[in-house]
Amino acid sequence: MAHRRMAMVALNIAMATERGGHRIVLSANEMSFEAPPVEHLVYYAGLGALAAIEVIDWPLALLLMAGHALMDATNRPALHEFGEVLEEV
């Protein structure tokens, strides 16, 4: 009968508050996963709820979610400057 020795994996969970939101970071050994900001997850859940109760159509909800995710994924300085100008108005 062969015995296998299994290595212990240390799972670390942290909350990061950089880059525009509160993000949950999971890390184990050499790998890590960073979730979208909690605020964005609430936005996605809200769109999903609106689509589920048929206030908006599913394709529109998915389009809004994809656009929001793309804007979060890109770091465009010109867009941030434009947003700052709009905040001043």
mmCIF file as gemmi writes it, N, C-alpha and C atoms, coordinates in Angstrom:
data_model
loop_
_atom_site.group_PDB
_atom_site.id
_atom_site.type_symbol
_atom_site.label_atom_id
_atom_site.label_alt_id
_atom_site.label_comp_id
_atom_site.label_asym_id
_atom_site.label_entity_id
_atom_site.label_seq_id
_atom_site.pdbx_PDB_ins_code
_atom_site.Cartn_x
_atom_site.Cartn_y
_atom_site.Cartn_z
_atom_site.occupancy
_atom_site.B_iso_or_equiv
_atom_site.pdbx_formal_charge
_atom_site.auth_seq_id
_atom_site.auth_asym_id
_atom_site.pdbx_PDB_model_num
ATOM 1 N N . MET Axp A 1 ? 0.828 -1.166 0 1 0 ? 1 A 1
ATOM 2 C CA . MET Axp A 1 ? 0 0 0 1 0 ? 1 A 1
ATOM 3 C C . MET Axp A 1 ? 0.886 1.247 0 1 0 ? 1 A 1
ATOM 4 N N . ALA Axp A 2 ? 0.683 2.078 -0.992 1 0 ? 2 A 1
ATOM 5 C CA . ALA Axp A 2 ? 1.498 3.286 -1.135 1 0 ? 2 A 1
ATOM 6 C C . ALA Axp A 2 ? 0.861 4.44 -0.363 1 0 ? 2 A 1
ATOM 7 N N . HIS Axp A 3 ? 1.708 5.195 0.291 1 0 ? 3 A 1
ATOM 8 C CA . HIS Axp A 3 ? 1.243 6.375 1.019 1 0 ? 3 A 1
ATOM 9 C C . HIS Axp A 3 ? 1.639 7.615 0.236 1 0 ? 3 A 1
ATOM 10 N N . ARG Axp A 4 ? 0.709 8.521 0.143 1 0 ? 4 A 1
ATOM 11 C CA . ARG Axp A 4 ? 1.007 9.79 -0.534 1 0 ? 4 A 1
ATOM 12 C C . ARG Axp A 4 ? 1.114 10.891 0.506 1 0 ? 4 A 1
ATOM 13 N N . ARG Axp A 5 ? 2.091 11.691 0.32 1 0 ? 5 A 1
ATOM 14 C CA . ARG Axp A 5 ? 2.261 12.825 1.216 1 0 ? 5 A 1
ATOM 15 C C . ARG Axp A 5 ? 1.721 14.065 0.509 1 0 ? 5 A 1
ATOM 16 N N . MET Axp A 6 ? 0.773 14.732 1.132 1 0 ? 6 A 1
ATOM 17 C CA . MET Axp A 6 ? 0.17 15.913 0.534 1 0 ? 6 A 1
ATOM 18 C C . MET Axp A 6 ? 0.731 17.157 1.216 1 0 ? 6 A 1
ATOM 19 N N . ALA Axp A 7 ? 1.049 18.139 0.402 1 0 ? 7 A 1
ATOM 20 C CA . ALA Axp A 7 ? 1.592 19.394 0.924 1 0 ? 7 A 1
ATOM 21 C C . ALA Axp A 7 ? 0.456 20.289 1.4 1 0 ? 7 A 1
ATOM 22 N N . MET Axp A 8 ? 0.728 21.035 2.434 1 0 ? 8 A 1
ATOM 23 C CA . MET Axp A 8 ? -0.247 21.995 2.952 1 0 ? 8 A 1
ATOM 24 C C . MET Axp A 8 ? -0.216 23.251 2.087 1 0 ? 8 A 1
ATOM 25 N N . VAL Axp A 9 ? -1.38 23.792 1.825 1 0 ? 9 A 1
ATOM 26 C CA . VAL Axp A 9 ? -1.49 25.017 1.051 1 0 ? 9 A 1
ATOM 27 C C . VAL Axp A 9 ? -1.996 26.116 1.973 1 0 ? 9 A 1
ATOM 28 N N . ALA Axp A 10 ? -1.269 27.211 1.993 1 0 ? 10 A 1
ATOM 29 C CA . ALA Axp A 10 ? -1.681 28.352 2.819 1 0 ? 10 A 1
ATOM 30 C C . ALA Axp A 10 ? -2.509 29.298 1.958 1 0 ? 10 A 1
ATOM 31 N N . LEU Axp A 11 ? -3.748 29.511 2.363 1 0 ? 11 A 1
ATOM 32 C CA . LEU Axp A 11 ? -4.646 30.4 1.647 1 0 ? 11 A 1
ATOM 33 C C . LEU Axp A 11 ? -4.726 31.715 2.401 1 0 ? 11 A 1
ATOM 34 N N . ASN Axp A 12 ? -4.407 32.799 1.705 1 0 ? 12 A 1
ATOM 35 C CA . ASN Axp A 12 ? -4.456 34.127 2.302 1 0 ? 12 A 1
ATOM 36 C C . ASN Axp A 12 ? -5.579 34.923 1.655 1 0 ? 12 A 1
ATOM 37 N N . ILE Axp A 13 ? -6.38 35.586 2.466 1 0 ? 13 A 1
ATOM 38 C CA . ILE Axp A 13 ? -7.461 36.438 1.983 1 0 ? 13 A 1
ATOM 39 C C . ILE Axp A 13 ? -7.206 37.834 2.524 1 0 ? 13 A 1
ATOM 40 N N . ALA Axp A 14 ? -7.208 38.815 1.616 1 0 ? 14 A 1
ATOM 41 C CA . ALA Axp A 14 ? -6.948 40.191 2.029 1 0 ? 14 A 1
ATOM 42 C C . ALA Axp A 14 ? -7.901 41.126 1.3 1 0 ? 14 A 1
ATOM 43 N N . MET Axp A 15 ? -8.062 42.311 1.855 1 0 ? 15 A 1
ATOM 44 C CA . MET Axp A 15 ? -8.883 43.352 1.237 1 0 ? 15 A 1
ATOM 45 C C . MET Axp A 15 ? -7.942 44.466 0.792 1 0 ? 15 A 1
ATOM 46 N N . ALA Axp A 16 ? -7.927 44.745 -0.504 1 0 ? 16 A 1
ATOM 47 C CA . ALA Axp A 16 ? -7.091 45.813 -1.053 1 0 ? 16 A 1
ATOM 48 C C . ALA Axp A 16 ? -7.986 47 -1.393 1 0 ? 16 A 1
ATOM 49 N N . THR Axp A 17 ? -7.525 48.191 -1.065 1 0 ? 17 A 1
ATOM 50 C CA . THR Axp A 17 ? -8.316 49.392 -1.329 1 0 ? 17 A 1
ATOM 51 C C . THR Axp A 17 ? -7.596 50.327 -2.283 1 0 ? 17 A 1
ATOM 52 N N . GLU Axp A 18 ? -6.946 49.778 -3.273 1 0 ? 18 A 1
ATOM 53 C CA . GLU Axp A 18 ? -6.245 50.598 -4.246 1 0 ? 18 A 1
ATOM 54 C C . GLU Axp A 18 ? -6.889 50.425 -5.614 1 0 ? 18 A 1
ATOM 55 N N . ARG Axp A 19 ? -6.602 51.333 -6.503 1 0 ? 19 A 1
ATOM 56 C CA . ARG Axp A 19 ? -7.111 51.306 -7.883 1 0 ? 19 A 1
ATOM 57 C C . ARG Axp A 19 ? -8.639 51.356 -7.948 1 0 ? 19 A 1
ATOM 58 N N . GLY Axp A 20 ? -9.24 52.207 -7.182 1 0 ? 20 A 1
ATOM 59 C CA . GLY Axp A 20 ? -10.648 52.508 -7.348 1 0 ? 20 A 1
ATOM 60 C C . GLY Axp A 20 ? -11.648 51.549 -6.748 1 0 ? 20 A 1
ATOM 61 N N . GLY Axp A 21 ? -11.432 51.062 -5.576 1 0 ? 21 A 1
ATOM 62 C CA . GLY Axp A 21 ? -12.454 50.236 -4.954 1 0 ? 21 A 1
ATOM 63 C C . GLY Axp A 21 ? -11.882 49.262 -3.948 1 0 ? 21 A 1
ATOM 64 N N . HIS Axp A 22 ? -12.757 48.609 -3.239 1 0 ? 22 A 1
ATOM 65 C CA . HIS Axp A 22 ? -12.379 47.597 -2.264 1 0 ? 22 A 1
ATOM 66 C C . HIS Axp A 22 ? -12.36 46.246 -2.959 1 0 ? 22 A 1
ATOM 67 N N . ARG Axp A 23 ? -11.199 45.677 -3.117 1 0 ? 23 A 1
ATOM 68 C CA . ARG Axp A 23 ? -11.045 44.414 -3.83 1 0 ? 23 A 1
ATOM 69 C C . ARG Axp A 23 ? -10.65 43.308 -2.865 1 0 ? 23 A 1
ATOM 70 N N . ILE Axp A 24 ? -11.188 42.129 -3.105 1 0 ? 24 A 1
ATOM 71 C CA . ILE Axp A 24 ? -10.811 40.957 -2.328 1 0 ? 24 A 1
ATOM 72 C C . ILE Axp A 24 ? -9.696 40.241 -3.079 1 0 ? 24 A 1
ATOM 73 N N . VAL Axp A 25 ? -8.597 39.957 -2.397 1 0 ? 25 A 1
ATOM 74 C CA . VAL Axp A 25 ? -7.445 39.294 -3.01 1 0 ? 25 A 1
ATOM 75 C C . VAL Axp A 25 ? -7.25 37.944 -2.327 1 0 ? 25 A 1
ATOM 76 N N . LEU Axp A 26 ? -7.302 36.879 -3.11 1 0 ? 26 A 1
ATOM 77 C CA . LEU Axp A 26 ? -7.039 35.522 -2.619 1 0 ? 26 A 1
ATOM 78 C C . LEU Axp A 26 ? -5.68 35.094 -3.147 1 0 ? 26 A 1
ATOM 79 N N . SER Axp A 27 ? -4.841 34.552 -2.284 1 0 ? 27 A 1
ATOM 80 C CA . SER Axp A 27 ? -3.543 34.068 -2.739 1 0 ? 27 A 1
ATOM 81 C C . SER Axp A 27 ? -3.212 32.755 -2.047 1 0 ? 27 A 1
ATOM 82 N N . ALA Axp A 28 ? -2.611 31.871 -2.827 1 0 ? 28 A 1
ATOM 83 C CA . ALA Axp A 28 ? -2.171 30.576 -2.321 1 0 ? 28 A 1
ATOM 84 C C . ALA Axp A 28 ? -0.858 30.236 -3.006 1 0 ? 28 A 1
ATOM 85 N N . ASN Axp A 29 ? 0.154 29.985 -2.192 1 0 ? 29 A 1
ATOM 86 C CA . ASN Axp A 29 ? 1.499 29.694 -2.706 1 0 ? 29 A 1
ATOM 87 C C . ASN Axp A 29 ? 1.947 30.806 -3.642 1 0 ? 29 A 1
ATOM 88 N N . GLU Axp A 30 ? 2.162 30.518 -4.888 1 0 ? 30 A 1
ATOM 89 C CA . GLU Axp A 30 ? 2.664 31.51 -5.844 1 0 ? 30 A 1
ATOM 90 C C . GLU Axp A 30 ? 1.554 32.149 -6.681 1 0 ? 30 A 1
ATOM 91 N N . MET Axp A 31 ? 0.315 31.747 -6.501 1 0 ? 31 A 1
ATOM 92 C CA . MET Axp A 31 ? -0.778 32.252 -7.325 1 0 ? 31 A 1
ATOM 93 C C . MET Axp A 31 ? -1.647 33.214 -6.525 1 0 ? 31 A 1
ATOM 94 N N . SER Axp A 32 ? -2.246 34.18 -7.244 1 0 ? 32 A 1
ATOM 95 C CA . SER Axp A 32 ? -3.191 35.071 -6.577 1 0 ? 32 A 1
ATOM 96 C C . SER Axp A 32 ? -4.314 35.432 -7.541 1 0 ? 32 A 1
ATOM 97 N N . PHE Axp A 33 ? -5.461 35.746 -6.969 1 0 ? 33 A 1
ATOM 98 C CA . PHE Axp A 33 ? -6.639 36.138 -7.738 1 0 ? 33 A 1
ATOM 99 C C . PHE Axp A 33 ? -7.194 37.401 -7.11 1 0 ? 33 A 1
ATOM 100 N N . GLU Axp A 34 ? -7.429 38.403 -7.935 1 0 ? 34 A 1
ATOM 101 C CA . GLU Axp A 34 ? -7.975 39.664 -7.461 1 0 ? 34 A 1
ATOM 102 C C . GLU Axp A 34 ? -9.367 39.846 -8.051 1 0 ? 34 A 1
ATOM 103 N N . ALA Axp A 35 ? -10.372 39.903 -7.205 1 0 ? 35 A 1
ATOM 104 C CA . ALA Axp A 35 ? -11.758 40.059 -7.651 1 0 ? 35 A 1
ATOM 105 C C . ALA Axp A 35 ? -12.004 41.514 -8.054 1 0 ? 35 A 1
ATOM 106 N N . PRO Axp A 36 ? -13.029 41.745 -8.861 1 0 ? 36 A 1
ATOM 107 C CA . PRO Axp A 36 ? -13.402 43.133 -9.163 1 0 ? 36 A 1
ATOM 108 C C . PRO Axp A 36 ? -13.797 43.85 -7.865 1 0 ? 36 A 1
ATOM 109 N N . PRO Axp A 37 ? -13.787 45.179 -7.875 1 0 ? 37 A 1
ATOM 110 C CA . PRO Axp A 37 ? -14.195 45.904 -6.669 1 0 ? 37 A 1
ATOM 111 C C . PRO Axp A 37 ? -15.597 45.497 -6.226 1 0 ? 37 A 1
ATOM 112 N N . VAL Axp A 38 ? -15.796 45.462 -4.924 1 0 ? 38 A 1
ATOM 113 C CA . VAL Axp A 38 ? -17.087 45.066 -4.361 1 0 ? 38 A 1
ATOM 114 C C . VAL Axp A 38 ? -18.197 45.968 -4.902 1 0 ? 38 A 1
ATOM 115 N N . GLU Axp A 39 ? -17.89 47.255 -5.071 1 0 ? 39 A 1
ATOM 116 C CA . GLU Axp A 39 ? -18.872 48.193 -5.599 1 0 ? 39 A 1
ATOM 117 C C . GLU Axp A 39 ? -19.33 47.783 -6.997 1 0 ? 39 A 1
ATOM 118 N N . HIS Axp A 40 ? -18.408 47.274 -7.807 1 0 ? 40 A 1
ATOM 119 C CA . HIS Axp A 40 ? -18.752 46.838 -9.16 1 0 ? 40 A 1
ATOM 120 C C . HIS Axp A 40 ? -19.587 45.567 -9.124 1 0 ? 40 A 1
ATOM 121 N N . LEU Axp A 41 ? -19.274 44.672 -8.194 1 0 ? 41 A 1
ATOM 122 C CA . LEU Axp A 41 ? -20.064 43.446 -8.087 1 0 ? 41 A 1
ATOM 123 C C . LEU Axp A 41 ? -21.517 43.763 -7.741 1 0 ? 41 A 1
ATOM 124 N N . VAL Axp A 42 ? -21.732 44.775 -6.919 1 0 ? 42 A 1
ATOM 125 C CA . VAL Axp A 42 ? -23.099 45.199 -6.587 1 0 ? 42 A 1
ATOM 126 C C . VAL Axp A 42 ? -23.79 45.745 -7.826 1 0 ? 42 A 1
ATOM 127 N N . TYR Axp A 43 ? -23.064 46.501 -8.643 1 0 ? 43 A 1
ATOM 128 C CA . TYR Axp A 43 ? -23.606 47.036 -9.898 1 0 ? 43 A 1
ATOM 129 C C . TYR Axp A 43 ? -24.027 45.887 -10.821 1 0 ? 43 A 1
ATOM 130 N N . TYR Axp A 44 ? -23.149 44.877 -10.954 1 0 ? 44 A 1
ATOM 131 C CA . TYR Axp A 44 ? -23.466 43.736 -11.821 1 0 ? 44 A 1
ATOM 132 C C . TYR Axp A 44 ? -24.68 42.974 -11.297 1 0 ? 44 A 1
ATOM 133 N N . ALA Axp A 45 ? -24.757 42.806 -9.989 1 0 ? 45 A 1
ATOM 134 C CA . ALA Axp A 45 ? -25.904 42.109 -9.399 1 0 ? 45 A 1
ATOM 135 C C . ALA Axp A 45 ? -27.192 42.893 -9.63 1 0 ? 45 A 1
ATOM 136 N N . GLY Axp A 46 ? -27.11 44.213 -9.53 1 0 ? 46 A 1
ATOM 137 C CA . GLY Axp A 46 ? -28.285 45.053 -9.781 1 0 ? 46 A 1
ATOM 138 C C . GLY Axp A 46 ? -28.77 44.945 -11.216 1 0 ? 46 A 1
ATOM 139 N N . LEU Axp A 47 ? -27.839 44.956 -12.159 1 0 ? 47 A 1
ATOM 140 C CA . LEU Axp A 47 ? -28.232 44.783 -13.567 1 0 ? 47 A 1
ATOM 141 C C . LEU Axp A 47 ? -28.839 43.406 -13.796 1 0 ? 47 A 1
ATOM 142 N N . GLY Axp A 48 ? -28.258 42.399 -13.175 1 0 ? 48 A 1
ATOM 143 C CA . GLY Axp A 48 ? -28.807 41.048 -13.301 1 0 ? 48 A 1
ATOM 144 C C . GLY Axp A 48 ? -30.213 40.954 -12.727 1 0 ? 48 A 1
ATOM 145 N N . ALA Axp A 49 ? -30.442 41.626 -11.602 1 0 ? 49 A 1
ATOM 146 C CA . ALA Axp A 49 ? -31.778 41.623 -10.993 1 0 ? 49 A 1
ATOM 147 C C . ALA Axp A 49 ? -32.775 42.342 -11.884 1 0 ? 49 A 1
ATOM 148 N N . LEU Axp A 50 ? -32.379 43.476 -12.459 1 0 ? 50 A 1
ATOM 149 C CA . LEU Axp A 50 ? -33.276 44.198 -13.368 1 0 ? 50 A 1
ATOM 150 C C . LEU Axp A 50 ? -33.624 43.359 -14.589 1 0 ? 50 A 1
ATOM 151 N N . ALA Axp A 51 ? -32.638 42.617 -15.093 1 0 ? 51 A 1
ATOM 152 C CA . ALA Axp A 51 ? -32.913 41.742 -16.238 1 0 ? 51 A 1
ATOM 153 C C . ALA Axp A 51 ? -33.784 40.558 -15.83 1 0 ? 51 A 1
ATOM 154 N N . ALA Axp A 52 ? -33.583 40.05 -14.625 1 0 ? 52 A 1
ATOM 155 C CA . ALA Axp A 52 ? -34.357 38.895 -14.159 1 0 ? 52 A 1
ATOM 156 C C . ALA Axp A 52 ? -35.835 39.238 -13.994 1 0 ? 52 A 1
ATOM 157 N N . ILE Axp A 53 ? -36.128 40.456 -13.547 1 0 ? 53 A 1
ATOM 158 C CA . ILE Axp A 53 ? -37.533 40.841 -13.39 1 0 ? 53 A 1
ATOM 159 C C . ILE Axp A 53 ? -38.06 41.569 -14.626 1 0 ? 53 A 1
ATOM 160 N N . GLU Axp A 54 ? -37.279 41.503 -15.702 1 0 ? 54 A 1
ATOM 161 C CA . GLU Axp A 54 ? -37.654 41.982 -17.035 1 0 ? 54 A 1
ATOM 162 C C . GLU Axp A 54 ? -37.91 43.486 -17.106 1 0 ? 54 A 1
ATOM 163 N N . VAL Axp A 55 ? -37.179 44.252 -16.3 1 0 ? 55 A 1
ATOM 164 C CA . VAL Axp A 55 ? -37.222 45.708 -16.434 1 0 ? 55 A 1
ATOM 165 C C . VAL Axp A 55 ? -36.37 46.114 -17.634 1 0 ? 55 A 1
ATOM 166 N N . ILE Axp A 56 ? -35.218 45.435 -17.807 1 0 ? 56 A 1
ATOM 167 C CA . ILE Axp A 56 ? -34.383 45.609 -18.995 1 0 ? 56 A 1
ATOM 168 C C . ILE Axp A 56 ? -34.152 44.236 -19.616 1 0 ? 56 A 1
ATOM 169 N N . ASP Axp A 57 ? -33.795 44.224 -20.889 1 0 ? 57 A 1
ATOM 170 C CA . ASP Axp A 57 ? -33.54 42.964 -21.586 1 0 ? 57 A 1
ATOM 171 C C . ASP Axp A 57 ? -32.147 42.441 -21.221 1 0 ? 57 A 1
ATOM 172 N N . TRP Axp A 58 ? -31.982 41.107 -21.297 1 0 ? 58 A 1
ATOM 173 C CA . TRP Axp A 58 ? -30.698 40.475 -20.986 1 0 ? 58 A 1
ATOM 174 C C . TRP Axp A 58 ? -29.564 40.98 -21.868 1 0 ? 58 A 1
ATOM 175 N N . PRO Axp A 59 ? -29.779 41.123 -23.208 1 0 ? 59 A 1
ATOM 176 C CA . PRO Axp A 59 ? -28.654 41.626 -24.017 1 0 ? 59 A 1
ATOM 177 C C . PRO Axp A 59 ? -28.181 43.011 -23.574 1 0 ? 59 A 1
ATOM 178 N N . LEU Axp A 60 ? -29.11 43.874 -23.174 1 0 ? 60 A 1
ATOM 179 C CA . LEU Axp A 60 ? -28.723 45.203 -22.695 1 0 ? 60 A 1
ATOM 180 C C . LEU Axp A 60 ? -27.95 45.095 -21.38 1 0 ? 60 A 1
ATOM 181 N N . ALA Axp A 61 ? -28.414 44.257 -20.472 1 0 ? 61 A 1
ATOM 182 C CA . ALA Axp A 61 ? -27.714 44.071 -19.196 1 0 ? 61 A 1
ATOM 183 C C . ALA Axp A 61 ? -26.299 43.55 -19.434 1 0 ? 61 A 1
ATOM 184 N N . LEU Axp A 62 ? -26.152 42.572 -20.318 1 0 ? 62 A 1
ATOM 185 C CA . LEU Axp A 62 ? -24.825 42.023 -20.616 1 0 ? 62 A 1
ATOM 186 C C . LEU Axp A 62 ? -23.929 43.062 -21.279 1 0 ? 62 A 1
ATOM 187 N N . LEU Axp A 63 ? -24.501 43.877 -22.16 1 0 ? 63 A 1
ATOM 188 C CA . LEU Axp A 63 ? -23.735 44.931 -22.819 1 0 ? 63 A 1
ATOM 189 C C . LEU Axp A 63 ? -23.249 45.963 -21.799 1 0 ? 63 A 1
ATOM 190 N N . LEU Axp A 64 ? -24.12 46.367 -20.888 1 0 ? 64 A 1
ATOM 191 C CA . LEU Axp A 64 ? -23.723 47.318 -19.851 1 0 ? 64 A 1
ATOM 192 C C . LEU Axp A 64 ? -22.656 46.733 -18.932 1 0 ? 64 A 1
ATOM 193 N N . MET Axp A 65 ? -22.791 45.449 -18.588 1 0 ? 65 A 1
ATOM 194 C CA . MET Axp A 65 ? -21.787 44.8 -17.736 1 0 ? 65 A 1
ATOM 195 C C . MET Axp A 65 ? -20.439 44.726 -18.447 1 0 ? 65 A 1
ATOM 196 N N . ALA Axp A 66 ? -20.452 44.353 -19.715 1 0 ? 66 A 1
ATOM 197 C CA . ALA Axp A 66 ? -19.199 44.247 -20.479 1 0 ? 66 A 1
ATOM 198 C C . ALA Axp A 66 ? -18.536 45.609 -20.623 1 0 ? 66 A 1
ATOM 199 N N . GLY Axp A 67 ? -19.314 46.63 -20.918 1 0 ? 67 A 1
ATOM 200 C CA . GLY Axp A 67 ? -18.754 47.972 -21.046 1 0 ? 67 A 1
ATOM 201 C C . GLY Axp A 67 ? -18.156 48.456 -19.735 1 0 ? 67 A 1
ATOM 202 N N . HIS Axp A 68 ? -18.841 48.182 -18.65 1 0 ? 68 A 1
ATOM 203 C CA . HIS Axp A 68 ? -18.346 48.576 -17.323 1 0 ? 68 A 1
ATOM 204 C C . HIS Axp A 68 ? -17.055 47.839 -16.995 1 0 ? 68 A 1
ATOM 205 N N . ALA Axp A 69 ? -16.995 46.546 -17.31 1 0 ? 69 A 1
ATOM 206 C CA . ALA Axp A 69 ? -15.779 45.758 -17.047 1 0 ? 69 A 1
ATOM 207 C C . ALA Axp A 69 ? -14.619 46.244 -17.912 1 0 ? 69 A 1
ATOM 208 N N . LEU Axp A 70 ? -14.888 46.584 -19.167 1 0 ? 70 A 1
ATOM 209 C CA . LEU Axp A 70 ? -13.825 47.086 -20.04 1 0 ? 70 A 1
ATOM 210 C C . LEU Axp A 70 ? -13.296 48.433 -19.563 1 0 ? 70 A 1
ATOM 211 N N . MET Axp A 71 ? -14.186 49.298 -19.121 1 0 ? 71 A 1
ATOM 212 C CA . MET Axp A 71 ? -13.732 50.592 -18.617 1 0 ? 71 A 1
ATOM 213 C C . MET Axp A 71 ? -12.892 50.419 -17.356 1 0 ? 71 A 1
ATOM 214 N N . ASP Axp A 72 ? -13.228 49.447 -16.546 1 0 ? 72 A 1
ATOM 215 C CA . ASP Axp A 72 ? -12.445 49.184 -15.336 1 0 ? 72 A 1
ATOM 216 C C . ASP Axp A 72 ? -11.089 48.592 -15.683 1 0 ? 72 A 1
ATOM 217 N N . ALA Axp A 73 ? -11.045 47.777 -16.734 1 0 ? 73 A 1
ATOM 218 C CA . ALA Axp A 73 ? -9.807 47.082 -17.099 1 0 ? 73 A 1
ATOM 219 C C . ALA Axp A 73 ? -8.805 47.999 -17.786 1 0 ? 73 A 1
ATOM 220 N N . THR Axp A 74 ? -9.281 49.045 -18.423 1 0 ? 74 A 1
ATOM 221 C CA . THR Axp A 74 ? -8.372 49.948 -19.131 1 0 ? 74 A 1
ATOM 222 C C . THR Axp A 74 ? -8.019 51.117 -18.231 1 0 ? 74 A 1
ATOM 223 N N . ASN Axp A 75 ? -6.805 51.527 -18.339 1 0 ? 75 A 1
ATOM 224 C CA . ASN Axp A 75 ? -6.345 52.667 -17.55 1 0 ? 75 A 1
ATOM 225 C C . ASN Axp A 75 ? -5.982 53.778 -18.529 1 0 ? 75 A 1
ATOM 226 N N . ARG Axp A 76 ? -6.958 54.608 -18.846 1 0 ? 76 A 1
ATOM 227 C CA . ARG Axp A 76 ? -6.722 55.675 -19.797 1 0 ? 76 A 1
ATOM 228 C C . ARG Axp A 76 ? -6.623 57.012 -19.054 1 0 ? 76 A 1
ATOM 229 N N . PRO Axp A 77 ? -5.448 57.603 -19.033 1 0 ? 77 A 1
ATOM 230 C CA . PRO Axp A 77 ? -5.283 58.886 -18.328 1 0 ? 77 A 1
ATOM 231 C C . PRO Axp A 77 ? -6.188 59.987 -18.889 1 0 ? 77 A 1
ATOM 232 N N . ALA Axp A 78 ? -6.379 60.039 -20.206 1 0 ? 78 A 1
ATOM 233 C CA . ALA Axp A 78 ? -7.216 61.076 -20.796 1 0 ? 78 A 1
ATOM 234 C C . ALA Axp A 78 ? -8.655 60.953 -20.313 1 0 ? 78 A 1
ATOM 235 N N . LEU Axp A 79 ? -9.136 59.748 -20.173 1 0 ? 79 A 1
ATOM 236 C CA . LEU Axp A 79 ? -10.498 59.534 -19.699 1 0 ? 79 A 1
ATOM 237 C C . LEU Axp A 79 ? -10.628 59.964 -18.236 1 0 ? 79 A 1
ATOM 238 N N . HIS Axp A 80 ? -9.618 59.69 -17.432 1 0 ? 80 A 1
ATOM 239 C CA . HIS Axp A 80 ? -9.642 60.113 -16.037 1 0 ? 80 A 1
ATOM 240 C C . HIS Axp A 80 ? -9.616 61.642 -15.925 1 0 ? 80 A 1
ATOM 241 N N . GLU Axp A 81 ? -8.811 62.297 -16.781 1 0 ? 81 A 1
ATOM 242 C CA . GLU Axp A 81 ? -8.767 63.759 -16.779 1 0 ? 81 A 1
ATOM 243 C C . GLU Axp A 81 ? -10.109 64.336 -17.186 1 0 ? 81 A 1
ATOM 244 N N . PHE Axp A 82 ? -10.759 63.726 -18.17 1 0 ? 82 A 1
ATOM 245 C CA . PHE Axp A 82 ? -12.067 64.178 -18.619 1 0 ? 82 A 1
ATOM 246 C C . PHE Axp A 82 ? -13.085 64.044 -17.477 1 0 ? 82 A 1
ATOM 247 N N . GLY Axp A 83 ? -13.019 62.946 -16.743 1 0 ? 83 A 1
ATOM 248 C CA . GLY Axp A 83 ? -13.898 62.759 -15.599 1 0 ? 83 A 1
ATOM 249 C C . GLY Axp A 83 ? -13.679 63.795 -14.511 1 0 ? 83 A 1
ATOM 250 N N . GLU Axp A 84 ? -12.416 64.155 -14.282 1 0 ? 84 A 1
ATOM 251 C CA . GLU Axp A 84 ? -12.107 65.181 -13.289 1 0 ? 84 A 1
ATOM 252 C C . GLU Axp A 84 ? -12.667 66.53 -13.707 1 0 ? 84 A 1
ATOM 253 N N . VAL Axp A 85 ? -12.583 66.848 -15.01 1 0 ? 85 A 1
ATOM 254 C CA . VAL Axp A 85 ? -13.14 68.103 -15.513 1 0 ? 85 A 1
ATOM 255 C C . VAL Axp A 85 ? -14.657 68.107 -15.317 1 0 ? 85 A 1
ATOM 256 N N . LEU Axp A 86 ? -15.311 66.99 -15.593 1 0 ? 86 A 1
ATOM 257 C CA . LEU Axp A 86 ? -16.756 66.919 -15.412 1 0 ? 86 A 1
ATOM 258 C C . LEU Axp A 86 ? -17.148 67.075 -13.951 1 0 ? 86 A 1
ATOM 259 N N . GLU Axp A 87 ? -16.325 66.58 -13.043 1 0 ? 87 A 1
ATOM 260 C CA . GLU Axp A 87 ? -16.622 66.718 -11.62 1 0 ? 87 A 1
ATOM 261 C C . GLU Axp A 87 ? -16.567 68.178 -11.174 1 0 ? 87 A 1
ATOM 262 N N . GLU Axp A 88 ? -15.692 68.964 -11.811 1 0 ? 88 A 1
ATOM 263 C CA . GLU Axp A 88 ? -15.554 70.369 -11.452 1 0 ? 88 A 1
ATOM 264 C C . GLU Axp A 88 ? -16.728 71.204 -11.933 1 0 ? 88 A 1
ATOM 265 N N . VAL Axp A 89 ? -17.402 70.761 -12.977 1 0 ? 89 A 1
ATOM 266 C CA . VAL Axp A 89 ? -18.512 71.542 -13.567 1 0 ? 89 A 1
ATOM 267 C C . VAL Axp A 89 ? -19.736 71.512 -12.718 1 0 ? 89 A 1
